[in-house]
Amino acid sequence: MAATIESIEVKGVKIPLIFEKDTRLPLVNTQIIFTNSGSITDVKKAGLARFSAKMLNEGTLEMGANKFAEMLESKAIHMSASTGSETFVLEMGSLNEQFAKSMQYLTMLLREPNFTERSLEKVKTMTMGAIKSKENDFDYVATNELKKLLFNGTVLAQPAAGTLSSVQSITLDDVKAFTKEHLVLSRAIVVVGGDISLATLKKEIVKALEVLPVGKAEALPHFKASSAAKEGIVKRETEQAYIYFGSPYNMAVNDEDYYKARVATFILGTGGFGSRLMEEIRVKRGLAYSAYARVHVSKSVSYLSGYLQTKIETQKEAKDTVKAVFEKFVKEGVTQEELDQTKRFLLGSEPLRVETMSQRLNRTFMDYYKGFSLDHSQKELKKIENLKLKDLNAFIKSHKEILKLSFAIVTK
């Protein structure tokens, strides 16, 4: 059955519940998503949101990480915490007969997490080790440099994982304050799919969530990407130049014209072979193995980014080619053949994007989160099917801001 929007009430707070019943397998997957609680909140200490999620993965105070993990494993229950840019997610998976037990274990974790100095030092060691290992991951280095150029002076300019100094400075009080502020009923959205009745689901979820404080919700800040075309060069011992580029993209998260952006960006650089960037950079000039561009539109940001790798000696030619492709794209638009091919791909591959329950639930959540109706995705496909060339090209020509390209280059 299709996903539906329900609700539960805990401590006077009405919490949205996205639910899809699926009886093909005796499994239940549950996500509790806290909005405005991801890395975008790391204003004081970079990496705190992700660090706090890792701390929650250390089990309960009484049992510790190993015993708690063994208890979960004995019941074939999966439980983890993670973060995105805007969200903090608690995820549980179990057999339907163990759903009540999984909620009981979640309650234990939320009531008394293993927030100890020992766990703190363990997570610090692991996190700092991971950050150090990224120093020679030049894609990671170039990505962070591009974010500095596009969002200088904001929380988005810093790595979501944090820096060595910021992670080292995190204290138990920081983690406790973060979870107290963000893991609250007022920010929660529950997403569940599987072989379980709605009545049982609501009953057990309410019991688990009662351990959380009411807290308060806050509107997400919105950050505008810099329109001052900049260039950042990072010198490393490398045989390749890593070229990452980005620009503003003037579009709201709930913009009804997003489907046009989806089609346009597919033709420009998301579509792999056949896209403008791949055609010019790889096929015609042999400058890189691959070249991509995509649009990021969320509640907090709206921008375009892309990347490629090329030889050190051809880095200027590759950069100039990217600029030329963008300029021609905005000036001349696309052809009827490109539009027809894109329509065939997007419409034909739709079943692959909704073949699993997790895919369907994620799509329903994103539509709800962005403020759209539950049938928005189907409506969007219909709009793509009926999209006229003149309307798409008018849209492309109206977005001249994508020509304000900034480049982050890791080179020798």
URPE-V607571 format. One line per field, one symbol per residue. phi: phi as a letter, one per 40 degrees, with the letter a starting at -180 (. if undefined). psi: psi as a letter, one per 30 degrees, with the letter a starting at -180 (. if undefined). A space follows every 10 residues. Layout:
phi: ???
psi: ???
This chain:
phi: .ccbbbabbb fgccbcbcbb caccbcbbbb bbbbcfaccc ccccbcgccc ccccccccgc cccgcccccc ccccbfbbaa babbcbbbbb bbbacccbcc ccccccddcc cacccbcccd ccccdccccc cccccbcccc ccdccccccc bdgbcccbcc cgbdcccccc bdcccccccc cbcbccbcbb bbaicacccc dcdccdcccc ccccgacbcc cbbcccccdb bbbbcacbcb cbbbbaacac accbcccdcc cccccdccac cgdhcdcccc ccccbgcaca abaabbbbcc aaabaaaaba cdcbcccccc cddccccccc cbgbcccccc ccdccccccd dccbcbcccc cccccccccc gccccdcccc ccccccccdc ccccccccbc cccccbbbbc ac
psi: llkljallkk hfkjkkjkkk kjgekhlkkk kjkjlhgaff fheejkfeee eeeeefggal eefleeeeee eeefghkkkl kllaeflkkk kkkllefgee eeeeeeeeee eiliileeee eeeeeeeeee eefffgjfee eeeeeeeeee hkglffflkf faleeeeffk leeeeeeeee eeilefgkkk kkkaikleee eeeeeeeeff fkleakkkkk lkkkkkgjjl kkkkkljlfl kjjklllljj klegkfgeee eeeeeeeeff gbkfleeeee eeeefhflel klklkjjaff ljlkllllkl lefgeeeeee eeeeeeeeee efalleeeee eeeeeeeege fffgfleeee eeeeeeeeef gllfgeeeee eeeeegkkee eeeeeeffif fffikkkjkj l.
